[in-house]
Amino acid sequence: LAQGVLVPEPHFLTDFMSLKRYLAKHAALLFIAALPADTAASLISAGRAQVTSRTSMSVALERKSYRFQGATLLSTASKAVHRTAYFGKLAIGTPPQAFSVVFDTGSGNLMVPGSDCQSAACLNHERFSEDDSTTVRQVMCDGSDIEEGSEADEVTITFGTGHITGRCLEDKMCIGALCARGAFIASTDESRHPFASFTFDGVLGLALDTMAQGPSFSIMSRLTAGNQLAK
């Protein structure tokens, strides 16, 4: 079992300004990254934002608060924790399967539930079906091909309040009209806490290669390599 990078609790996008700064630095996937904070906040509250690459399009963003039990940095006692996250739609496969994903600036992998995951956290959400995609293939969890006679590995990503274990797949991924082929993690097991309580299906890491399983796992790198994002 290949162990994933141990990281603190997921840096789910709780601060709009951090998204603005991040995307402004890394080729600006969302048009809101170039807007004044008050204008961008208005767009977010209305549930709409503009995305820009070489053409213009629009995607819906949602802002929701969620509540879960967790420990604080100052105490090991469990208490109610309230967070706010921004998330939107992403499609995987051919034909496309739609998922709601939270934008996470603290990781570089795309993680969604797999169809063979029977955990309560997976059953509460949309799951990716390999059988329903004509373009999917399984890869090793460093992004390399599976050698003949070898078995595919798995990866476990451990967060401060839970874990995800999954197989690694490669397929077409699209955010609106921006598409690229890349690798992602289809979970086979998710801890009930905290993932069962989340509204979104998965996590879309916006970090670059150094915080992903490998270059093929970073959607920002894949979009840039495919000339979908301006450098």
SENUPA-410064 format. One record per residue: z, x, y of N, C-alpha, C, O, CB in turn; residue in one letter. Coordinates in pm, whole numbers, plus 50000, padded with zeros to 5 digits. Glycine has a CB too. Example, Ala and Ser with C-alpha at 12.3 -4.5 7.8 and 13.67 -1.06 7.14 Angstrom:
507805131949431507805123049550507805132049670508465142449668509055113149553A/507085128549775507145136749894507875129050003508045134150114505725140849940S/
END
This chain:
500005008549881500005000050000500005008950124500935016650147501234990450000L/498965007650203498885015450326499775009150431499654997250459497425016450378A/500655016850489501575011450588500955011950727500355022050766502905019150587Q/501095001050798500585000650934501545007551029502645011650990500354986150979G/501125008851151501955015351252503145006551285502984994551310501125018451379V/504335012251285505515004751322505575003951474505585014051543506805011251265L/505604991751524505624989651668506744980051703507234972951615504264984251718V/507154979851830508164970151870507604956051861506464953951818508654973052014P/508414946651900507984932751902506644931851973506444938552074509034923751970E/505704923551923504354923051979504354921052130505104912852183503554912051915P/503514928852197503434927552343502494915952376501484917852443502924940952409H/502834903952328502004892552359501914891352510502874893952582502564879552294F/500764887352555500464887952697501354878452775501014866752793498994884652721L/502474883352823503424875052894503294876453045503934868953119504834878452851T/502494885653090502374888153233500894888353269500164897253225503074901353274D/500454878653349499044878153384498584890753455497454895153433498774866153472F/499434896553538499034908453613498774920153520497924928553549500094912053715M/499494920853406499244931753312497864930153249497194940153223500324932053202S/497434917853225496074915453176495064919653281494054925953249495884900653138L/495334916053404494424919453513494244934653524493134939553536494934913753646K/495374941853520495294956453532494604962553411493784971653426496694962353547R/494914957653293494344963353171492834961653167492104971253144494974956853048Y/492374949553189490954947053179490184953353294489024957153277490684932153174L/490794954453409490124961153521489894975753487488904981653530490964959853650A/490804981753409490694995753371489694997653258489005007753253492045001153330K/489624987953166488794989353047487604979953049487464971452961489624986752923H/486784981253146485474974753154485524959753183484484953153182484754976953028A/486694954353208486844940653256486114930253172485004926153205486354939653395A/486744926153064486164915652979486214902253051485254894653044486914914752845L/487304899353120487444886453184487234887553335487704896953399488814880653154L/486554877953388486284877853531487564876753613487614881153727485354866453565F/488604870753555489864869353627490464882753662491274883753753490844861253546I/490064893353589490614906553616490214911453754490874920253810490154916353512A/489134906053810488654910553939489044901154052488634903154166487164912253935A/489814890854020490184881254122491554884054181492384890354115490144867254065L/491804879554301493164880454355494114872954265493724863354198493234874954500P/495374877254264496344871454170496504856454189496584849154090497694878254187A/496544851754317496764837454338495574829254291495744818354237497034834654485D/494354834454313493154827454266493114827154115492814816854054491894834154322T/493414838654053493394839353907494434830053847494184823553746493644853753860A/495604829553909496654820753857496214806153862496544798353773497954822653936A/495474802653965494974788953976494004785853864494014774953807494314786754112S/493144795653833492194793753724492914792353591492554783953508491214805453718L/493934800653571494684799953446495344786353432495274780153325495744811053440I/495984781553539496684768753531495714757353505496094747153448497464766153658S/494474758953548493464748853523492844750353386492064741953342492384749453629A/493194761053318492704763153182491294768753175490664768253070492744750453108G/490804774153287489444779453286489454793353346490234796253436488484770153365R/488574802153295488414815453352486974819653328486324814653236489424825653289A/486494828553408485124833253393485114846453320485984854953342484444834653529Q/484144848253232483964860653159482664866853206481684859753228483964858453004V/482674879953222481454886353267481074898153181481944905853141481594890753410T/479794899653152479254911753090477974914353166478004916953286479014910252932S/476864913653098475604914853169475114901153215474214900253299474554921653081R/475704890653161475434877153206476764870553233477824876253203474594869153102T/476724858553289477954851553320478124839853226477164833053191477954846753465S/479364837353184479674825953099481124822253126481804829053202479434828952948M/481574811753063482964807553083483624804952949482994800152855483034795053171S/484904808052941485704805152823487014798952871487494801652981485964817952737V/487574790552786488834784052820490004792852782490034798452672488954770452751A/490954794152872492204801052843493324790852849493304781752932492454812852942L/494284792452762495444783752763496704791952787496814803352742495544775852631E/497624785852857498914792252881499994783152823500114771552861499154794953033R/500764788652731501814780652669503084788752652503054800852633501354775252534K/504184781752660505474787852633505894784052492505644772852447506554783452738S/506524793252423507014790352289508444795352277508884803952352506114796752182Y/509154789752181510574792652164510814797052021510324790751927511434780352199R/511564807952003511954812151869513304818851874513794822551981510904821551809F/513914820351756515204826751747514994841751733514184846151651516024821151630Q/515714849651810515554864051801516714871251864517504865451939514274868351866G/516814884151833517874892351890517374898852019516174901152034518354903251789A/518274901552109517914908352233518174923252219518774927652120518684902452352T/517744930852318517974945352315519454948652327519894959152281517194952052427L/520234939652388521644942352412522554936452306523754939152306522034937252546L/522004928452218522834921852118522044919551990520844916851995523394908652171S/522714920651876522054917951748522184903251711521584898751613522664926851638T/522964895651787523134881451759521844873951789521164876751888524304875751842A/521514864451702520304856551721520504846251830521544839651836519894849851590S/519514844851916519594834852022518194829852052517204836152014520244840752150K/518114818552120516814812852154516124821752257516714825252359516974798452207A/514864825152229514074833452319512844825452360512164819852275513674846952252V/512564824952489511414817752540510384827852592510724836952668511824807752652H/509144826052552508064834952596506884826552643506734814952606507634844552481R/506034832752726504804826552769503644835352725503694847552741504784824252923T/502604829252670501464837052621500164830652667500084818452684501494838252468A/499134838852686497804834252717496914836052595496874846952536497214841752840Y/496214825652556495354826952440494094818552456494024809652540496104822952314F/493104821852372491824814852379491154814952244491774818552144490914821252484G/489894811152241489164809552116488344822052081487804828852168488244797452124K/488284824851954487474835751900486834830651771487464823151696488334848851875L/485594834651744484894830351624484604842251534484274853151581483564823051660A/484744840151404484484850551305483564845151199483724833851153485804855751242I/482564853251159481734849851044480454842551078480174839451194482504841650951G/479664839850972478404832650982478344822050872478284825550754477184842450971T/478364809150906478514803451040479904806351097480824809551021478254788251037P/480064805251228481334809151290482504800251252482374787951246481174809251439P/483644806651227484904799651204485794802351325486024813951361485604804351069Q/486274791851387486994793051514488494794951493489104788751406486744780751601A/489074803651576490504806351573491044807051715490354811151807490804819451497F/492274802951730492994804651855493804817451843494624818851752493914792251887S/493584826851936494244839851927494944843152059494454839952167493234850851892V/496094849652047496814854252166496264868052203495994876252115498354854752141V/496114870552332495634883452379496804893052389497734890752466494904882152515F/496764903752312497874913152300497444927052347496624933552282498374913752154D/497994931552459497644944752512498394955952442498144967652471497914945252659T/499324952652351500114962852284499644966252145500334973452073501524958552278G/498474961152104497934964451972496414964851981495834960652081498404954251864S/495774969851875494324971151878493594964151767492384965551754493954985351876G/494314956551683493694949851569493564934951592494334928851666494514952451443N/492564929151527492454914651518493084910451386492724915551280490964909851528L/494034901051392494714896251272494664881051270495114874451365496174901451266M/494124875351162494104860851144494514857851000494364866450913492694854851177V/495034845850973495384842450835494154841950745493094837250785496114829050832P/494314846750622493244845950523493404833450439494484827750430493234858350433G/492304829050377492334816650299493234817550178493694807250128490944813050255S/493514829750129494374831250012495834833350048496664835949961493904842849929D/496164832150176497564833250219498254819750203497814809750259497654838250367C/499324819650126500054807250100501404806850171502204797850145500264805449951Q/501664816250259502904816150336502924803950429501874799150471503064829150418S/504124799150458504234787550547503574790250682502964781350740505714783850568A/503714802650731503114806150860501594805150856500974801550956503534820450901A/500984808150741499524807150728499084792650713498094788450773499044815350608C/499814785150632499444771250606499524762550730498914751950736500324765550498L/500284767050830500404759750956499224762351050499124756051156501694763551026N/498334771551011497264775751102495914776051032495814774550911497574789451161H/494874777951114493534779651059493484792650978494114802551016492454779851172E/492744792550867492644804450782491174808150763490314799550749493324801850644R/490904821250761489524826050746489114825350599489804830550512489384840450800F/487974818950573487454817650438486284827150417485224825450479487024803050410S/486464837050331485384846350299484214839150233483054842550258485884857450208E/484504829350150483454822250078482524814750171481384811750135484064812549979D/483004811550290482194803750384481434812350484480784806950574483074794150458D/481504825550471480764834450561479744842450481480084848650380481734844050637S/478504842450525477444849750457477344864350501476564871950445476114842850479T/478134868150602478004881650657479254890150638479304901350688477674880950803T/480264885150568481524892350553481434902550439480704900550342482674882550527V/482164913350452482314922850343483704929050352484284929850460481214933850347R/484234933250238485554939250236485444954250259484514960650210486264936350103Q/486384959750334486414974150364487814979350339488764971650323485954976950511V/487944992750337489264998750331489944996950466489284994450567489175013850292M/491254998250468491984995450591491995006850691492755006750787493394991850558C/491125016850668490825026650772489395024250823488885032050904490985041150718D/488775013450775487425009950817486325015650731485155012450753487225014150955G/486665024250634485645030650551485185021350438485835011250408486175043750492S/484065024850377483545016950265484425018650142485085028950125482095021050233D/484425008650056485155009449930484275016749828483175012249797485554995149878I/484765027749777483975035449682483865028049550484755020549510484605049349660E/482745030249482482505023649355483605027349255483935039149239481125027549300E/484145017549189485215019849093486605019649154487605020549082485005032749025G/486675018649287487965018449355488325004249397487464995649409487935027649478S/489605002149417490074989249464490374990049613490775000449665491324984749385E/490184978749680490484978249824491994978949844492764974149761489914965249887A/492404984949954493824985849983494264974350073493454965850110494144999350049D/495534974150107496094964550199496864972050306497144983950293497014954350126E/497204965050412497974971050519499104961550556498924949350554497084974350642V/500244966950591501364959050641501654963350784501954975050810502614960650551T/501584953850874501924956251014503314950451036503534938551018500864949851111I/504254958951074505644954651094505954953551242505784963151318506624964451027T/506404941851282506794939451420508324939351427509004940251325506204926051473F/508844938351548510284938351565510944926251502512114926851464510624938951709G/510194915151491510784902851439510024897151321510164885351291510854892451548T/509224905051253508484899851138507424909551091507354920951138507854886651172G/506584905050998505534913650944504324905450901504424893350877506074921850826H/503194912350892501964906550838501394916550739501254928350769500924903350953I/501064911850619500374919950519499004913750495498884901550487501194920750384T/497974922150485496644916350466495614926150415495844938250409496174910650593G/494474920550378493304928250338492414930450460492524923250559492524921150224R/491544940250452490694943650565489254939550537488694943050433490764958650597C/488684932350629487324927150616486504931350737487034935350841487334911850602L/485194930450722484284933250833483324921550845482774916850746483504946650811E/483124916850967482244905450989481874904751137482334912851217482904892250943D/481054895151170480664892751308481804885551379482364875851328479354884351314K/482144890451499483214884451579482674881451718481964889651776484454893851587M/482994869751771482474865751901483574860051990484394851951946481364855451884C/483584864452115484394858252220483384852052316482744859052394485364868752294I/483234839052309482184832552386480834837652337480534836952218482354835252538G/480014842752430478694847952393478704862952364477664868652331477714845052504A/479864869352376479984883552348480284885452199481324880952151481104890152436L/479384891852128479534893351982479374907851940478624915552001478514884551909C/480084911451836479984924851778480464924051634481284915551599480814935351861A/479964932951554480434933851416481584943751412481494954751467479284938151320R/482674940051347483834948751343484784944851231484574934751163484564948451475G/485814952751213486784950551106488004943051160488334943951279487214964051043A/488654935851073489854928451110490744926650988490324929550876489494914751172F/491944922051010492914920150903493024905250873493354897350961494304926150940I/492754901450749492944887750702494254887550623494324893050513491724882650614A/495264881250679496594882150618496674874950484496084864350465497624876450713S/497414881150393497724875050264499184870650260499594863250170497424884850150T/499964875350357501364871450367501824873250511501544883550573502254879750269D/502514863350563503094864150698504534859250691504824849150628502274855750801E/505424866550755506814862150758506914849050836506234846950936507724873150821S/507784840350787507944827350852508404829050997507944822051087508954818750776R/509314838551016509804841451150509134854151203509284864651140511354843051150H/508414853751311508314842651405507014834751394506824825051467508454847751545P/506104838651303504714833951308504534819151280503594813051330503904841751212F/505424813151200505284798951169505454790151292504924779051298506284794851063A/506184795151392506464787051511505404788651619505464781551720507814790751567S/504454797751601503454800151705502364789451705501964784551599502834813851686F/501884785951824500794776451837499454782751799498604776051741500724771051980T/499274795351831498004802151803497934806551657498944807851589497844814351897F/496684808851611496454812551471496664827451446497224831251343495054808651431D/496224835851539496264850151516496474858151642496774852851749495004854551449G/496304871251627496524880651738495264888851760494724894751665497744889951708V/494784889351882493634897651918494134909452000494484907752117492564889451997L/494174921251940494604933252011493514938152104492364939852063494984944151913G/493874940452229492894945052329492944960152352492184965352433493134937952459L/493824967052280493914981452298492724988552235491954982552159495224986852237A/492585001352266491455009052215491815015452080492825012152019491045019952317L/490955024752036491025030051900492385035551859492805033951745490005040651884D/493065042051952494305048851916495405039351872496355043551807494795057052031T/495295026551906496305016851867495775006951763496384996551738496815009251988M/494635010351703494035002051599494035009551466494325021551462492584997751638A/493725002551359493625008951228492535019651227492605029251151493354998451120Q/491535017851310490425027251322489465022151426489635011051477489705029251186G/488445030051461487505026051566486845012551541486575005151635486445036551582P/486565009351414485874996851384486764984651402486274973451402485334997151243S/488094986751417489024975651432489234971651578489724960751605490344979151370F/488874980151671489074977251813487884969251866486774974351876489244990451895S/488124956651899487024948251945486494953052080485314951352109487464933551955I/487364958952162486894964352289485904975752266484884976652334488074969152374M/486204984552170485304995552138484014990552076482934995852105485985005452044S/484114980251990482904975051926481984968352028480764969952021483274965051815R/482554960852121481744954352223481094964652315479944963052356482584944652306L/481834975152347481284985752431480154993052358479104995852417482374995752472T/480364996152230479345003152152478074994752137476975000152127479895006752013A/478244981652136477084972752124476494968852259475684959552266477474960352049G/476884975952365476374973452500476674959252550475944953752632474894975952503N/477764953452498478174940252545479064941152667479194931652744478894932652434Q/479694952852685480544955352801480014967352876479614977252814482014957352760L/480014966853009479604978253089480724988353091481894984653102479234973953232A/480375001153081481385011753085481845013953228482695022553253480845024853026K/
END
